[in-house]
Amino acid sequence: MRGPDRQQAVYLAGVGNRRPKLPTDSNALEERARDAISSEAFAYIAGGAGTGRTMAANRSDFDRWRIVPRMLRNVEQRDPTVELFGRRLRSPFVLSPIGVLEMVHQRADLAVAAAAREAGVPMTFSNQASRPMEECARELGDGMRLFQLYWSTSNELVESLVARAEACGCAAIVITLDTTILGWRTHDLDLGYLPFLRGKGIAQYTSDPVFTRLLDEDAGGDSPEPRPSLGALRTLFQLVRAYPDRFDRALLSGRARAAVQTFIRIYSRPSLTWEDLPFLRERTKLPIVLKGILHPDDARRAVADGMDGIWVSNHGGRQVDGATSTIAALPKIAGAVDGQVPIVVDSGVRTGADAFKALALGATAVGIGRPHCYALALAGEHGVREVLENFQADLDLTMGLAGCRSVSEIGPETLEAL
């Protein structure tokens, strides 16, 4: 999406008294989404760990870098394309994985996949998706897709999920390393709300043959029954509605509740170490990307151990309160990697200018997280597509105004540090 084309489309629509459906400012987008979704959904999406210091740093640290525009460079033609895992992309953007999208829109991941297809932006299928990856792959068509993996306590389930990702045409497996246990998320804790306990965000599991077998093996096990109350009945209703079976059958069989209990038992592995990675390397030919890397030594180890990509992320500030920001960590990690594997960065990216700075500091691609979720809440597929086009247009204009004709010309010399 060329910036001038996007601008012209918006301004010409304005002549007919038609304004954009969504704010072009990401901060305003978040505020409007706050009023459009439940307090539980907003807390889960917008909230961070502890006092939110990492979230704040993710934003404020972008301001520590200033773009230094250069003049008279002939930027009439600009090329924002990049190569990622053998694919030439229209722009450096990818959609970061966000789970439980059913909290904000009925079509959830399917609407995001349709928008990603139209915008030419790769989608990262969330391990905690609301729709199975096979359905999203069909919606995405020929569009590039990645799969985010949370490493379960069941290696058999890990193997099954990865095999499904391969069958769905995923270009890489993205192992999320920073969420083997949940951070201290005060917004969710104050509401006493975790969507997975209500059967939301576990579609990759309930659609998996290995998980289904584990669920059968768990059947009949002892587990405490919740005390009868209106709230417990409401939660039971949510569980049954979320389970992929007829309502009456899921209710009478108890499988909806059992699925949540099995998921909680096996979903994460805090004991995960570097020594576990060969298990996955031996079972897939797909590139393996490590997500959650913030220290250059971990980046060096990843490359030395044969990993195929680094995803610099602090989970949007949702895991460790007071952690380093991703834009602060990026230059050292880029130096450690030294171009040997691609680097994706997310957490705190809110504008095309932010993406420009990330590219200048060594990123190969830039992840868009919360903004596409807010857009989904406000306008479904159309909203996500509009936000993606806005990011692409903003980056294109920033490149031209900074004197860069291609992403390869965006380097450290285009910035100054405060």
C-alpha positions, 0 to 999 in steps of 0.5 A: 500500500503506497502512502499517497494512494492511501491518503488520496483514497481517504481524502476523496472519500471525505469529499463525499462526507465519508470518514474512515471507520477507524481512527488512524491514531493507534492510541485513539483506536485503543480508546474506542475499543475500550468502549466497544468490548467487555471489561474482561476482554479489554483487560486481557488484551490491553493489560500488562504485568504488574504496574505496566512498566514494561508496556510503558517502556515499550512505547517510551523507548521508541522516543529515544530514537529520532529519525534524521531525514535526508533530502534530494534523494529521488524517492519517487519510487519506493520499495518496501518489500522484504524477504522472510523465509523464502517469501518476498513480502509486500511490506516488512509487517507480520501479524503477531499471534494474539489468542482468544479473539472470540472475546472481541469478534464472532469470526475471530481468527477467520476475520483476521486471516481474511484481512491478512490475505487481502493486505498481503501480510503474513499471519501468525496462527496463535496457539491459543486461537479461537478457530483451528489452524486448518480453518484459518489456512483455508481463509488465508488462501495463498497468504503466508502463515506461521504457527506459534507454539506453546510447548506442552508437557505432552511432547506427543501433542507438540509433535501433532500440532507441528505436523498440523502446521506443516500440513497447513502450509506454515512457513515456520514454527514460532516457539514462544519461550516467555510464557511457560508460566503466566506473568502477574497480570493485575488487570485479569487478577482484579477481575478474576478472569482467565478466558481459558477457564471458560473454554475460550482460546483452546480451539487448537487443542479441541481440534487435535487428535492427540488432545482428544485422546488425552481427554478420553484418558482423563475422563472419569478422573477426580476433580472438584465440582464448583459450588452451585451458583449463578456464576458457576452456571454461567461459566458452564454455559460458556464452556459448553458453547465454546466446545466444538460439539452439539450443545446438549451432547457437550453438556451431558457428556461433561467433555467441555469442562473436561477439555478445560481441565486437560488443557490446564494440566498440559498446556505449558512446560516451565521446565523447557530448556535448550536441550529440548529443542533438538526434539522439535528440530528432528520432527520438522523441516520447517524453520524454527523461530525462538520468540521472547529473546531479549538477551544477546547471549540467548540470540547467539545460542539460538544461532549456534544451536541451528535455530532459523530466526529470532523474534525479539519480544517481551509479550507486549509487556504482559509477562515481566514487570520492569523488563527491558523494552524490545526496541532497547534490546534489538541493537545488541541482538542484531549485533549478536546475530550479525545477519545470520538469521532473520529477526522479527520484533514486536511489542510497542509498535504503534506506527509506521515510523516505529517500524522504520526505527525497528528496521533501522536497528536491525529488524527484518520484519515487524510484528503488529499486535494489539492494534489489529485486535482493537481493529477487529473488535471495532470493525471485523475483517474490514477494520483489520485490513484498514489498520494493516493498510494504514501501517503500510502507508505510514511506513511508505511515507516515512521511508520517502520523507526520510530519503530511503528508496528501499528497506535496505537503505534503512540503517542505523545512520537514519537515526540519532539517539537521544 
